[in-house]
Amino acid sequence: MMESTHMSRPDGGRGEGRGGGGAQRVDPRDRAQLEDSPVPFGRVAALFRPYRGQVAVVMALIVATSLVSLAQPFLVRGVIDDAIPRQDVPLLLTLVGAMLGVTIVSQLIGVYQTWLSTSVGQAVMHDLRAGVFTHLQRQSLGFFTRTRGGEVQSRLTHDVAGMQSVVTTTATSIASNVTTAVATAVAMVALSWRLSLLSLLVIPPAVWLTRKVALLRREITAQRQRALADLHTQVEEGLSVSGVRLAKTLGTAPAAAEKFTATSHDLVGLELRSQLAGRWRMATMSIVFAAIPALIYLAAGLPATSGGMTIGTLIAFTTLQAGIFRPLMGLLNVGAQWISSMALFSRIFAYLDLVPEVPAPTSPVDLDPDLVVGEVRFEGVDFRYADGAAPALAGIDVTIPAGTTLAVVGETGSGKSTLASLLARLHDPSAGRVTIDGIDVRDIDPQVLASLVGVVSQETYLVHDTIRANLLLARPEATEAQLWAALATAQAADLVAGLPQGLDTVVGARGHRFSGGEQQRLAVARTLLRDPRILVLDEATSALDNDTERELQRALDRLAVGRTTLTIAHRLSTVRHADRIVVLDGGRVVEGGAHDELVAAGGRYAALASDDAAGAPAGTLAATLAA
């Protein structure tokens, strides 16, 4: 369900000028999203239930601001028609003071309302961000491999941020515009029903014309935003480290430059059209704002339509009339705003509704990690990937006695890494179970399991921070001495000590400041620092040169003493001294035993060694066997 959902648009799906003369049309993608995953209004309302008191206050403040502001035209009429002609200074001071007071009160209310509505919006955003992030962490690796890169980040940033408009823009806009429009219309009728009828005839076509021009500009702006997004994507992909390397090795630099130039040229035309459309929009609005008062002045000056209107009433009426145009435009945008906001909620709720493929136990076993012996069993284990036709593992029955080492070998795609992932519970078996000391790993609290099973894989990941911060991820309370001890065991102490900033050296994005072998050693040190009872070494030395591999392997062998260790091996030199070796072929165990037994048997293990012999570097098991 989630993988097919589109990413947020570059412009965030927002329209221009909410409630202020702009215009929005319903985006077909928003409508399609809601048709595919409709959002019950009650579910949206539930998000604001903890803040219902603040929301009620916001709405009350909006109504109060609109009503208070309507007093201004009547005060102006009093000044012009009564206070000034009569030279009534006390009345003039009272009315002028009231005008100033109305402005001060309405502005103070507006400031507090903005603060309160923004606080509620940010609180809801925080709840959603934290909830989605926490829920997605419970998903299996399969979800992230199926989901497009950037999709999750887009949901957590653009979509959640866009939903704030439900409180701070859409909901408040509806309340404010409705209140203002109704109150203004009533006040206009109270001042002059004749001029109100004229406004009723003139304002609708004026609003329609302004909206039509605004819609034209929105369409051009959307095209410009898409062109800008394409331009940014080309910059990101073409000028990143990986992109430049790809362009230089494939010779695609001229084609990339040509594509960038074409996109930039298209952007020039769109920018010109956008600016011209914007100028037409401003021109149209200026004509409308000038024409309507002119017609009102004309009607007020004609004996047949004036009805004895005073100058003060005329000024008050034109003030009210000018204020009714914008709320009417804002109300025309409500439908598009609402659908856009609901589409954002739909995308977020779709993530929150995901059922974890690897769920945490509802009643985890009360297990003390210090008392775990470390016996591991795979009992009748089958595993099939969600999108896989053939089973990745079938009928696996393997026991790793506590404190011993099991090595798993086999050709690429035989299921070695999949088997290791089941012990760390990155996936759950389709059938059978994996146990630690007889306890199904599905019944162990995820935090306890993570403290019991340490994993070093062939794919290292270092966060963009210092070496110290990367190591402390495994054990936040570790001392300086413990950090250096782990580095020494991983054969990385000399490397770090030789850096100008030592442990405080920043590793760079994904560790790119270091070679693959150096990243691997830092990752090994991080796992060793956790001091797990069970080790999973998924080709942990695959990125190291022969000399460093031998040194690190000796360190890992010493570390494995007394621990239960599952080693996934590509280079057979790393498994020679394992207590037991099993060979996987097509997801099944086809052989098992000690190294000497398997070589003597002349089966699959011996064939793997023979296949490696011809091109194996000196010092590997394959080279030894070939000799």
C-alpha positions as CSV (number, residue, x, y, z in Angstrom):
1,M,0.0,0.0,0.0
2,M,2.6,2.5,1.0
3,E,5.2,2.0,-1.7
4,S,2.8,3.2,-4.4
5,T,2.1,6.4,-2.7
6,H,3.5,9.5,-4.4
7,M,6.0,11.8,-2.7
8,S,5.0,15.3,-1.6
9,R,5.1,17.8,-4.3
10,P,7.9,20.4,-4.4
11,D,5.4,23.2,-3.6
12,G,4.0,21.1,-0.8
13,G,0.5,21.2,-2.4
14,R,-0.1,24.6,-1.0
15,G,-1.9,27.4,-2.8
16,E,-1.0,31.1,-2.8
17,G,-2.6,33.8,-0.8
18,R,-4.8,31.8,1.5
19,G,-7.8,34.0,2.4
20,G,-6.1,36.9,0.7
21,G,-7.0,37.3,-2.9
22,G,-5.2,34.2,-4.2
23,A,-6.9,31.1,-5.5
24,Q,-6.6,27.4,-5.3
25,R,-7.9,24.5,-7.4
26,V,-8.1,21.0,-6.1
27,D,-5.0,19.0,-7.1
28,P,-6.0,15.8,-8.9
29,R,-3.4,13.9,-6.9
30,D,-5.0,15.1,-3.6
31,R,-8.4,14.0,-4.7
32,A,-7.0,10.6,-5.8
33,Q,-5.3,10.1,-2.5
34,L,-8.5,10.7,-0.6
35,E,-10.4,8.4,-2.9
36,D,-7.8,5.7,-2.3
37,S,-7.5,6.3,1.5
38,P,-10.4,8.4,2.8
39,V,-10.0,10.1,6.1
40,P,-12.8,10.1,8.7
41,F,-13.2,13.6,10.1
42,G,-13.5,12.1,13.6
43,R,-9.9,10.8,13.3
44,V,-8.6,14.2,12.5
45,A,-10.6,15.8,15.3
46,A,-9.2,13.2,17.7
47,L,-5.7,14.7,17.1
48,F,-6.9,18.0,18.5
49,R,-8.9,16.5,21.4
50,P,-6.1,17.0,23.9
51,Y,-6.1,20.7,22.9
52,R,-9.8,21.3,22.5
53,G,-9.8,24.0,25.1
54,Q,-7.1,26.0,23.2
55,V,-8.9,25.4,19.9
56,A,-12.2,26.8,21.4
57,V,-10.3,29.8,22.7
58,V,-8.8,30.4,19.2
59,M,-12.2,30.3,17.5
60,A,-13.6,32.7,20.2
61,L,-10.8,35.1,19.7
62,I,-11.3,35.0,15.9
63,V,-14.9,35.9,16.3
64,A,-14.1,38.6,18.9
65,T,-11.5,40.2,16.6
66,S,-13.9,40.3,13.7
67,L,-16.7,41.9,15.7
68,V,-14.4,44.4,17.4
69,S,-13.0,45.5,14.1
70,L,-16.5,46.2,12.7
71,A,-16.9,49.0,15.2
72,Q,-14.3,51.1,13.3
73,P,-16.5,52.3,10.4
74,F,-19.3,53.3,12.7
75,L,-16.9,55.4,14.8
76,V,-15.6,57.0,11.6
77,R,-19.2,57.9,10.7
78,G,-19.7,59.5,14.1
79,V,-16.6,61.6,13.7
80,I,-17.4,62.8,10.3
81,D,-21.2,63.3,10.7
82,D,-21.4,64.4,14.3
83,A,-18.3,65.4,16.1
84,I,-16.5,67.5,13.5
85,P,-19.6,69.4,12.1
86,R,-20.7,70.3,15.6
87,Q,-17.2,71.0,16.9
88,D,-18.1,68.7,19.8
89,V,-14.6,68.2,21.2
90,P,-15.6,65.8,24.1
91,L,-17.4,63.6,21.5
92,L,-14.5,63.8,19.1
93,L,-12.0,62.8,21.8
94,T,-14.2,59.9,22.8
95,L,-14.7,58.6,19.3
96,V,-11.0,59.0,18.3
97,G,-10.0,57.3,21.6
98,A,-12.4,54.5,20.8
99,M,-11.0,54.2,17.3
100,L,-7.5,53.8,18.8
101,G,-8.7,51.5,21.4
102,V,-10.4,49.2,18.9
103,T,-7.2,49.0,16.9
104,I,-5.1,48.2,20.0
105,V,-7.6,45.6,21.3
106,S,-8.0,43.9,17.9
107,Q,-4.2,43.7,17.4
108,L,-3.5,42.4,20.9
109,I,-6.2,39.7,20.4
110,G,-4.7,38.9,17.0
111,V,-1.2,38.5,18.5
112,Y,-2.5,36.2,21.2
113,Q,-4.6,34.2,18.8
114,T,-1.7,33.7,16.5
115,W,0.5,32.5,19.3
116,L,-2.2,30.1,20.6
117,S,-3.1,28.7,17.2
118,T,0.5,28.2,16.3
119,S,1.2,26.5,19.6
120,V,-1.6,24.1,19.0
121,G,-0.5,23.5,15.4
122,Q,3.1,22.8,16.5
123,A,1.9,20.5,19.3
124,V,-0.1,18.4,16.9
125,M,2.8,18.4,14.5
126,H,5.1,17.2,17.3
127,D,2.7,14.4,18.3
128,L,2.4,13.3,14.7
129,R,6.2,13.4,14.0
130,A,7.0,11.5,17.1
131,G,4.3,9.0,16.6
132,V,5.2,8.3,12.9
133,F,8.9,8.1,13.7
134,T,8.4,5.7,16.6
135,H,5.9,3.6,14.6
136,L,8.2,3.4,11.5
137,Q,11.1,2.2,13.7
138,R,9.0,-0.8,14.4
139,Q,8.8,-1.7,10.7
140,S,10.9,-4.5,9.3
141,L,13.8,-3.9,6.9
142,G,11.5,-5.1,4.1
143,F,9.4,-2.0,4.4
144,F,12.4,0.3,3.9
145,T,13.7,-1.8,1.0
146,R,10.3,-1.5,-0.7
147,T,9.8,2.2,0.0
148,R,11.4,4.7,-2.3
149,G,14.3,6.7,-0.9
150,G,13.1,10.1,0.4
151,E,9.5,9.0,0.8
152,V,9.7,8.6,4.6
153,Q,11.6,11.8,5.1
154,S,9.1,13.7,2.9
155,R,6.2,12.4,5.1
156,L,7.9,13.4,8.3
157,T,8.8,16.9,7.1
158,H,6.7,18.3,4.3
159,D,3.5,16.4,4.9
160,V,3.4,16.9,8.7
161,A,4.4,20.6,8.3
162,G,1.7,21.1,5.7
163,M,-0.9,19.7,8.1
164,Q,-0.3,22.6,10.5
165,S,-2.4,24.7,8.2
166,V,-5.6,22.8,9.3
167,V,-5.4,24.7,12.6
168,T,-3.3,27.8,11.9
169,T,-4.6,28.5,8.4
170,T,-7.6,26.4,7.1
171,A,-9.7,26.2,10.3
172,T,-8.9,29.7,11.4
173,S,-9.4,31.0,7.9
174,I,-12.9,29.5,7.8
175,A,-13.9,30.9,11.1
176,S,-12.4,34.3,10.4
177,N,-13.7,34.7,6.9
178,V,-17.3,33.5,7.7
179,T,-17.5,35.8,10.7
180,T,-16.0,38.7,8.9
181,A,-18.1,38.3,5.8
182,V,-21.4,37.8,7.7
183,A,-20.8,40.6,10.1
184,T,-19.6,43.0,7.4
185,A,-22.7,42.3,5.2
186,V,-25.0,42.9,8.2
187,A,-23.2,46.2,8.9
188,M,-23.4,47.3,5.3
189,V,-27.2,46.7,5.2
190,A,-27.5,48.6,8.5
191,L,-25.7,51.6,6.9
192,S,-27.4,51.6,3.5
193,W,-29.5,48.8,2.1
194,R,-29.5,50.6,-1.3
195,L,-25.7,50.5,-1.6
196,S,-25.7,46.9,-0.3
197,L,-27.9,45.9,-3.3
198,L,-25.4,47.5,-5.6
199,S,-22.5,45.6,-3.9
200,L,-24.5,42.4,-4.3
201,L,-24.5,42.9,-8.0
202,V,-21.0,44.1,-8.5
203,I,-18.9,42.1,-6.0
204,P,-19.6,38.5,-7.3
205,P,-18.4,39.2,-10.9
206,A,-15.4,41.1,-9.5
207,V,-14.5,38.1,-7.2
208,W,-14.9,35.7,-10.2
209,L,-12.6,37.7,-12.4
210,T,-9.9,38.0,-9.8
211,R,-10.1,34.3,-9.0
212,K,-9.8,33.4,-12.6
213,V,-6.6,35.4,-13.1
214,A,-5.2,34.0,-9.8
215,L,-5.9,30.4,-10.9
216,L,-4.0,31.1,-14.1
217,R,-1.0,32.3,-12.1
218,R,-1.3,29.3,-9.8
219,E,-1.0,26.9,-12.7
220,I,2.0,28.6,-14.1
221,T,3.6,28.8,-10.6
222,A,3.0,25.0,-10.2
223,Q,4.8,24.4,-13.5
224,R,7.7,26.6,-12.4
225,Q,7.9,24.7,-9.1
226,R,8.1,21.4,-10.9
227,A,10.9,22.8,-13.1
228,L,12.7,24.1,-10.1
229,A,12.4,20.7,-8.4
230,D,13.9,19.1,-11.6
231,L,16.7,21.6,-11.5
232,H,17.5,20.9,-7.9
233,T,17.3,17.1,-8.4
234,Q,19.8,17.4,-11.3
235,V,22.1,19.5,-9.1
236,E,21.9,17.0,-6.2
237,E,22.4,14.0,-8.4
238,G,25.0,15.5,-10.8
239,L,27.2,17.3,-8.4
240,S,27.3,14.9,-5.4
241,V,30.3,12.7,-4.8
242,S,28.6,9.7,-6.2
243,G,27.1,11.6,-9.1
244,V,30.4,13.1,-10.2
245,R,32.1,9.7,-10.0
246,L,29.4,8.2,-12.1
247,A,29.6,10.9,-14.7
248,K,33.3,10.7,-15.0
249,T,33.4,6.9,-15.2
250,L,30.5,6.6,-17.7
251,G,31.2,9.8,-19.6
252,T,27.8,11.2,-19.1
253,A,28.9,14.7,-18.1
254,P,28.0,16.3,-21.5
255,A,24.6,14.8,-21.5
256,A,23.9,15.9,-17.9
257,A,25.1,19.4,-18.8
258,E,22.8,19.5,-21.8
259,K,19.8,18.3,-19.7
260,F,20.5,20.9,-17.0
261,T,20.8,23.7,-19.7
262,A,17.5,22.7,-21.2
263,T,15.7,22.7,-17.8
264,S,17.2,26.0,-17.0
265,H,16.0,27.4,-20.3
266,D,12.5,26.2,-19.7
267,L,12.6,27.8,-16.2
268,V,13.4,31.2,-17.9
269,G,10.2,31.0,-19.9
270,L,8.1,29.9,-16.9
271,E,9.5,32.7,-14.8
272,L,8.5,35.3,-17.4
273,R,5.0,33.9,-17.7
274,S,4.7,33.7,-13.9
275,Q,5.7,37.4,-13.5
276,L,3.4,38.5,-16.3
277,A,0.5,36.5,-14.8
278,G,1.3,38.1,-11.5
279,R,1.2,41.5,-13.0
280,W,-2.1,40.8,-14.7
281,R,-3.5,39.6,-11.3
282,M,-2.4,42.8,-9.5
283,A,-3.7,44.9,-12.4
284,T,-7.1,43.1,-12.2
285,M,-7.3,43.5,-8.4
286,S,-6.4,47.1,-8.6
287,I,-9.1,47.8,-11.2
288,V,-11.6,45.9,-9.1
289,F,-10.7,47.8,-5.9
290,A,-10.9,51.1,-7.8
291,A,-14.1,50.3,-9.7
292,I,-16.3,49.2,-6.9
293,P,-15.8,52.3,-4.7
294,A,-16.2,54.5,-7.8
295,L,-19.6,52.9,-8.5
296,I,-20.6,53.3,-4.9
297,Y,-19.7,57.0,-5.0
298,L,-21.7,57.4,-8.2
299,A,-24.7,55.8,-6.6
300,A,-24.4,57.9,-3.5
301,G,-24.3,61.0,-5.6
302,L,-27.4,60.3,-7.6
303,P,-30.6,61.6,-6.0
304,A,-32.5,58.4,-7.0
305,T,-30.2,56.1,-5.2
306,S,-28.6,58.2,-2.4
307,G,-31.5,58.1,-0.1
308,G,-30.2,61.2,1.8
309,M,-26.9,59.4,2.6
310,T,-24.4,61.4,4.7
311,I,-20.7,61.7,4.0
312,G,-19.9,59.7,7.1
313,T,-22.2,56.9,6.1
314,L,-20.6,56.8,2.6
315,I,-17.1,56.6,4.0
316,A,-18.1,53.9,6.5
317,F,-19.8,51.9,3.8
318,T,-16.9,52.0,1.4
319,T,-14.6,50.9,4.3
320,L,-16.8,47.9,5.0
321,Q,-17.2,47.1,1.3
322,A,-13.4,47.0,0.9
323,G,-13.1,44.6,3.8
324,I,-15.7,42.1,2.4
325,F,-13.8,41.2,-0.7
326,R,-10.9,39.3,0.9
327,P,-13.0,37.0,3.1
328,L,-15.2,36.1,0.2
329,M,-12.1,35.1,-1.8
330,G,-10.8,33.2,1.2
331,L,-14.1,31.2,1.4
332,L,-13.8,30.3,-2.2
333,N,-10.5,28.6,-1.4
334,V,-11.8,26.6,1.5
335,G,-12.7,23.5,-0.5
336,A,-9.3,23.2,-2.1
337,Q,-7.6,23.9,1.2
338,W,-9.6,21.3,3.0
339,I,-9.0,18.6,0.4
340,S,-5.3,19.4,0.3
341,S,-5.1,19.2,4.1
342,M,-7.1,15.9,4.2
343,A,-4.8,14.4,1.6
344,L,-1.8,15.1,3.9
345,F,-3.6,13.5,6.8
346,S,-4.4,10.5,4.5
347,R,-0.7,10.0,3.7
348,I,0.4,10.2,7.4
349,F,-2.4,8.0,8.6
350,A,-1.4,5.4,6.0
351,Y,2.0,5.2,7.7
352,L,0.4,5.0,11.2
353,D,-1.9,2.2,10.0
354,L,1.0,0.0,8.9
355,V,1.0,-3.3,10.8
356,P,4.6,-4.1,11.7
357,E,5.9,-7.3,10.1
358,V,8.1,-7.8,13.1
359,P,5.9,-6.7,16.0
360,A,7.2,-6.2,19.5
361,P,5.8,-8.7,22.0
362,T,2.8,-7.5,23.9
363,S,4.0,-9.4,27.0
364,P,7.7,-9.9,26.7
365,V,9.5,-12.6,28.8
366,D,11.1,-11.2,31.9
367,L,14.7,-11.9,31.0
368,D,17.8,-10.8,32.8
369,P,20.6,-10.3,30.2
370,D,23.3,-11.1,32.8
371,L,21.8,-14.5,33.3
372,V,21.6,-15.5,29.7
373,V,23.9,-18.5,28.8
374,G,23.7,-17.9,25.1
375,E,22.5,-21.2,23.5
376,V,21.0,-20.4,20.0
377,R,18.6,-22.8,18.1
378,F,17.1,-22.6,14.7
379,E,14.1,-25.0,14.8
380,G,12.4,-25.9,11.6
381,V,13.0,-22.4,10.2
382,D,11.5,-21.4,6.9
383,F,11.6,-17.8,5.5
384,R,10.2,-16.3,2.4
385,Y,10.5,-12.6,1.4
386,A,7.2,-10.8,0.8
387,D,8.0,-10.3,-2.9
388,G,9.9,-13.6,-3.4
389,A,8.7,-16.6,-5.2
390,A,11.1,-19.2,-3.8
391,P,11.8,-19.6,-0.1
392,A,15.1,-18.0,1.0
393,L,15.4,-20.6,3.8
394,A,13.7,-23.9,4.2
395,G,13.8,-26.5,7.0
396,I,16.8,-25.0,8.9
397,D,17.5,-27.0,12.1
398,V,20.8,-25.8,13.6
399,T,22.0,-25.5,17.2
400,I,24.8,-23.3,18.4
401,P,25.8,-24.4,21.9
402,A,26.5,-21.5,24.4
403,G,30.1,-20.2,24.0
404,T,30.7,-21.9,20.6
405,T,31.2,-20.6,17.1
406,L,29.1,-21.6,14.1
407,A,30.2,-20.6,10.7
408,V,27.8,-20.5,7.8
409,V,29.2,-20.7,4.3
410,G,27.7,-20.9,0.8
411,E,27.5,-19.3,-2.5
412,T,26.0,-15.8,-3.0
413,G,22.2,-16.0,-2.6
414,S,22.3,-19.2,-0.6
415,G,20.6,-17.5,2.4
416,K,23.6,-16.9,4.8
417,S,22.8,-13.3,5.7
418,T,19.1,-14.0,5.8
419,L,19.8,-16.7,8.5
420,A,21.8,-14.2,10.5
421,S,19.1,-11.5,10.3
422,L,16.6,-13.9,11.9
423,L,18.7,-14.2,15.1
424,A,18.9,-10.3,15.4
425,R,15.2,-10.3,14.5
426,L,15.5,-8.0,11.5
427,H,12.9,-10.5,10.1
428,D,10.7,-13.1,11.6
429,P,10.7,-16.7,10.2
430,S,7.7,-17.7,8.0
431,A,7.7,-21.0,9.9
432,G,9.6,-22.4,12.9
433,R,11.3,-20.4,15.5
434,V,14.7,-19.0,16.6
435,T,15.4,-19.3,20.3
436,I,18.0,-18.0,22.8
437,D,18.2,-20.3,25.9
438,G,15.0,-21.9,24.8
439,I,13.1,-18.5,24.6
440,D,11.7,-17.5,21.2
441,V,13.3,-14.3,20.1
442,R,9.8,-13.0,19.3
443,D,9.0,-13.1,23.0
444,I,12.1,-11.1,24.0
445,D,11.8,-7.3,24.5
446,P,13.6,-5.6,21.5
447,Q,15.9,-3.6,23.8
448,V,16.9,-6.7,25.7
449,L,17.5,-8.6,22.4
450,A,19.6,-5.8,21.1
451,S,21.8,-5.9,24.2
452,L,22.2,-9.7,23.8
453,V,22.9,-9.9,20.1
454,G,25.7,-7.7,18.6
455,V,25.8,-7.5,14.8
456,V,28.7,-6.4,12.6
457,S,27.6,-6.6,8.9
458,Q,29.4,-6.2,5.6
459,E,27.5,-2.9,5.2
460,T,28.8,-0.5,7.8
461,Y,26.9,2.7,8.7
462,L,28.5,5.6,10.5
463,V,26.4,8.6,11.4
464,H,27.7,12.1,10.4
465,D,29.3,12.9,13.8
466,T,32.5,12.3,15.6
467,I,34.2,8.9,16.2
468,R,33.4,9.2,19.8
469,A,29.7,9.9,19.2
470,N,29.5,6.9,16.8
471,L,31.0,4.6,19.5
472,L,28.8,5.9,22.2
473,L,25.7,4.9,20.3
474,A,26.4,1.4,21.5
475,R,27.2,2.3,25.1
476,P,26.4,5.9,26.1
477,E,28.0,5.6,29.5
478,A,31.3,4.2,28.2
479,T,34.5,5.7,29.6
480,E,37.5,7.0,27.6
481,A,39.4,3.9,28.5
482,Q,36.7,1.6,27.3
483,L,36.5,3.4,24.0
484,W,40.2,3.0,23.4
485,A,40.1,-0.6,24.5
486,A,37.3,-1.4,22.0
487,L,39.3,0.4,19.3
488,A,42.4,-1.5,20.2
489,T,40.6,-4.9,19.9
490,A,39.2,-3.8,16.5
491,Q,42.7,-2.9,15.3
492,A,41.7,0.8,15.0
493,A,43.4,2.4,17.9
494,D,46.5,3.5,16.0
495,L,44.3,4.8,13.2
496,V,42.3,7.1,15.6
497,A,45.3,8.1,17.7
498,G,47.0,9.3,14.5
499,L,44.2,11.7,13.7
500,P,44.7,15.4,14.7
501,Q,41.4,15.4,16.7
502,G,41.5,11.8,17.8
503,L,38.1,10.6,19.0
504,D,36.6,13.9,18.2
505,T,37.3,13.6,14.4
506,V,34.1,13.9,12.4
507,V,33.7,10.8,10.2
508,G,31.8,12.6,7.4
509,A,28.5,11.7,5.7
510,R,28.1,7.9,6.0
511,G,31.8,7.7,7.0
512,H,33.2,8.8,3.6
513,R,36.3,10.3,5.2
514,F,37.5,6.9,5.9
515,S,38.2,3.9,3.6
516,G,35.9,0.9,3.6
517,G,38.3,-1.1,5.8
518,E,38.6,1.8,8.3
519,Q,34.8,2.1,8.5
520,Q,34.6,-1.6,9.1
521,R,37.0,-1.5,12.0
522,L,35.2,1.4,13.6
523,A,31.9,-0.5,13.3
524,V,33.5,-3.6,14.8
525,A,34.7,-1.4,17.7
526,R,31.2,0.0,18.2
527,T,29.7,-3.5,18.5
528,L,32.5,-4.8,20.8
529,L,31.9,-1.8,23.1
530,R,28.4,-3.2,23.7
531,D,29.9,-6.4,25.0
532,P,27.1,-8.6,23.7
533,R,26.6,-12.2,24.8
534,I,26.0,-13.4,21.3
535,L,27.9,-12.1,18.2
536,V,26.7,-12.1,14.6
537,L,29.6,-11.4,12.2
538,D,28.0,-11.1,8.8
539,E,31.2,-11.0,6.6
540,A,32.6,-8.5,9.1
541,T,36.1,-8.5,7.6
542,S,35.0,-8.5,4.0
543,A,36.2,-4.9,3.4
544,L,39.7,-5.4,4.9
545,D,43.0,-6.2,3.2
546,N,44.7,-9.5,3.9
547,D,47.0,-8.3,6.7
548,T,44.4,-6.3,8.5
549,E,41.9,-9.1,8.1
550,R,44.2,-11.5,9.8
551,E,44.8,-9.1,12.6
552,L,41.2,-8.4,13.1
553,Q,40.2,-12.0,12.8
554,R,42.6,-12.9,15.6
555,A,41.1,-10.2,17.7
556,L,37.6,-11.5,17.0
557,D,38.7,-15.0,17.7
558,R,39.9,-13.9,21.1
559,L,36.7,-12.0,21.7
560,A,34.6,-14.9,20.7
561,V,36.0,-17.1,23.5
562,G,33.1,-17.7,25.9
563,R,30.6,-16.1,23.6
564,T,28.1,-17.6,21.2
565,T,29.2,-16.5,17.7
566,L,27.4,-16.9,14.4
567,T,29.9,-16.1,11.5
568,I,28.7,-15.6,8.0
569,A,31.8,-16.2,5.8
570,H,32.7,-15.3,2.3
571,R,36.4,-15.8,2.6
572,L,36.9,-19.3,3.9
573,S,40.0,-18.3,5.8
574,T,37.8,-16.8,8.5
575,V,36.0,-20.1,9.4
576,R,38.9,-22.6,9.6
577,H,38.8,-22.7,13.4
578,A,35.1,-22.5,13.9
579,D,33.6,-25.2,16.3
580,R,31.2,-26.1,13.6
581,I,30.6,-25.2,9.9
582,V,27.3,-25.5,8.0
583,V,27.0,-25.1,4.3
584,L,23.9,-23.5,2.8
585,D,22.7,-24.2,-0.7
586,G,19.4,-22.8,-2.0
587,G,18.4,-22.0,1.5
588,R,18.9,-25.5,2.9
589,V,21.7,-26.9,5.1
590,V,23.4,-29.5,2.9
591,E,26.5,-30.1,5.0
592,G,27.7,-29.6,8.5
593,G,30.7,-30.5,10.7
594,A,34.2,-29.3,11.6
595,H,36.6,-28.0,9.0
596,D,38.8,-31.1,8.7
597,E,35.7,-33.4,8.5
598,L,34.1,-31.3,5.7
599,V,37.4,-31.2,3.6
600,A,37.8,-34.9,4.0
601,A,34.2,-35.6,3.0
602,G,34.8,-34.0,-0.4
603,G,31.4,-32.5,-0.5
604,R,30.0,-29.0,-1.1
605,Y,32.4,-27.3,1.4
606,A,35.4,-28.9,-0.3
607,A,34.0,-27.8,-3.7
608,L,33.7,-24.2,-2.5
609,A,37.3,-24.2,-1.3
610,S,38.4,-25.7,-4.6
611,D,36.5,-23.0,-6.6
612,D,38.3,-20.3,-4.6
613,A,41.7,-21.8,-4.9
614,A,42.7,-20.6,-8.4
615,G,42.3,-16.9,-7.7
616,A,42.6,-16.8,-3.9
617,P,45.1,-14.4,-2.3
618,A,48.0,-15.9,-0.4
619,G,47.1,-16.7,3.1
620,T,43.5,-17.7,2.6
621,L,42.2,-21.2,3.3
622,A,41.5,-21.7,-0.4
623,A,45.1,-21.1,-1.3
624,T,46.3,-23.4,1.5
625,L,44.0,-26.1,0.3
626,A,45.2,-25.6,-3.3
627,A,48.8,-25.9,-2.2
